[in-house]
Amino acid sequence: MKAESPDHPLTAAEAASLLEQVELRRERAHADLGASWFPLVLFGGLGVAAALLSLATAPVALAPFWLVAGPLGGVLTARHYMRRERRLGIARAGLPYAAVAVTLIVAASFVGGAGSGLVRELGPALVVAAGYLAFAWLERSLAVAAVALAIGGLAGVLAVARPPAVAELAMLGTGALMLASGLALRSRMETR
């Protein structure tokens, strides 16, 4: 493509092609900025660890675990995205993401700690599913929406089946779904 100069202005076709390339690069940069793999891997791993901790000790050990792990995971996720923003040279409004994250952590803790029966056992997974639906909407990500729906579906299956250690199975399943999805998204991002 010729460079624009007073003697050689862009043709309509060249201008359209240039605009198309700019739009594709803009979409790619925004997709790279919003890549959802990191929080899925981080919080998926934390979910698996929490389930194993609960099975090995007692569910009461989860309160101090999430009291530290939840906010620390939030800080690490915010740091990850701020570094990506600097590297890519673009930014997005962080407040909606922070609001969803805080609401998710508070609501899951409240439901898991104050609820009883199936609400206590499966409520946190449903809150996580709702939170990730909100993240999917913010990101306009079908992949994150699919993860959220899978978590909700898992909670539904566990509610019907009512196996022993249902809360731990919900945590383990939620964590495993998030972890596997995050790793798959990361792998897909690397192959683009």
N, C-alpha and C positions, 0 to 999 in steps of 0.2 A: 504494500500500500504506500502510495506517495505521501510525503509530508506536505501539509498545507502550506502554501506560500501565496503571495499576491499573484504570482504568475500561474500557479496551478492550484486553484481551489478544489476542495473535495467534491467529488460527484455525489449525487444523491445516494447511489448504491454504496459508495465508500463511507459516507456519513452514517448510513443505516448499519453497515457492518461494524463500524467503530462503536456506535451506541450499543449494539448487541454484545460486543466484547466487553464493554464497560459494565453492562448489566450482569453478564455472567460472572465477571470478577467480583462485583459487589455482592451478588448472591453467595458466591463461594466464601468470601470473607465473613459474611454474616453467619453462614452455616458453620464455618470453622470457629467463630467466636462462641456460638451457642452449642457447640458439641456437648452433648449431655452425658457422655461416657463417664466423666470423672465423678460426679456425685453418685451415679448409679453404682460404680465400682466401690467407692468409699463407703457409702451407706449400706450397700449390699454386704460388704465384708463385715461392717459393724453389726448388721442384723444377724448374720451367721454366727459371729462371735457371741452376741447377746443370747442367742438360742442355746449355744453350747454352754455358756456360763450358767444359764438358768437350769439346764439339765444337770450340770455338774454340782451346783450348789443349791440354790433355792431361788424362786422368782423374786424374793425381796432384794437379792443382789443386783437386780436390774435397775433399780432406782438410782443408786450411786453411779452405776456404769453409764446410763444414759444422761445423767446430770453432767458428767464430764464429756462423754463421747459425742452427744448431740451438739452442744455449742462448739466443741473443738472441730468437729466435722464441718459445721457451718463456716467457721473461720477459715479452715483449709480450702473449702470450696470457694469462698469469696476471694481468697488469695489467688487461687488457681485462675479464676476468671479475670481478675484485675491484671494479672501477668499476661494473659492472652490478649486482653484489650490493649495493653501497652505494646506488645509485640506486633499485633495486627494494625495498630494505629486507628482503631475504631472503638467506640464505647456504646454501651446501652444503659438504660435506666436500671439501677440495681435495686431500688426500693420495692418494686413489686415482687421481685424474687425473694428479698429478705422478708417481706411481709408473709409470703406463702410459707417460707421455711420456718419462721418463728411460730406461725399459727399451727403448722404441722407438728412441730416438736411439743408445743404446749398442749394441743388437743390430744395427741397420742399419749402423752404422759398422763393427762387427766383421765382419759377413758380407761387406760390400762391400770391406773391406780385407784380410781374412785368407783369404777364400774363393778359389776358382779356378773357371774355366770359367763354366758357367751359374749356379753358386751365387753367384759374385762379381757376375755381370751382373744376375741377376734376384732374388737373395736380398733385397736392400734393399727392392724393391717388395713382395715377399711379407711382409717384416717390417712394412712400413707397412700393408699390408692387414690383417694380424693385429692390429696396434696399433689401427687404426680400428674393427675388430670389437669390441675391448675398450672403446673409447670409445662405440661404439653401444650396448653392453650397459649401461654406466654411465649413459648418457643415455636409455636406452630409446627409441632413435631408429632407425626403419626407414630413414630417408633416409641416415644415416651408415653403416648396415650395407650399404645398396645401393652406396654409394661404395666401401666396403672390398671387396665382392664384385666390383665392376667392376675394381678394381685387380688383384685376384687373377686374374680372367679375362684381363686384358691380359697379365699375366706368363705365363699358360698359353699364350696364342696366340703370344707371342714365343718361348717355349720350343720350340714345335712348328715355327714358321716359320723361326727362327734367321736373321733378316736381319742385314746388316752393322750395326755400331754398336748392338747389342741393348741394352747397358746405358744408352746415351744415349736410345734410344727408350723404354725402360722408365721412365726418369726423366721424360722429356718427357711421355709418356702419363699417368703417375701425377700429375704436376703439373697437366697440363691437365684431367684428370678432377676433381681436387680443386678447382681454381680455378673451373671451370664450375659444379660442384655448389655450391660456397660462394656464388657470385654468384646462382645460382638460389634457394638457401635465403634469402639476404638479400632478394632481390626479393619472394619469397613472404611473408616476415615483414613487409615494409613494406606489403603490400597487405591484411594482416589488419585 
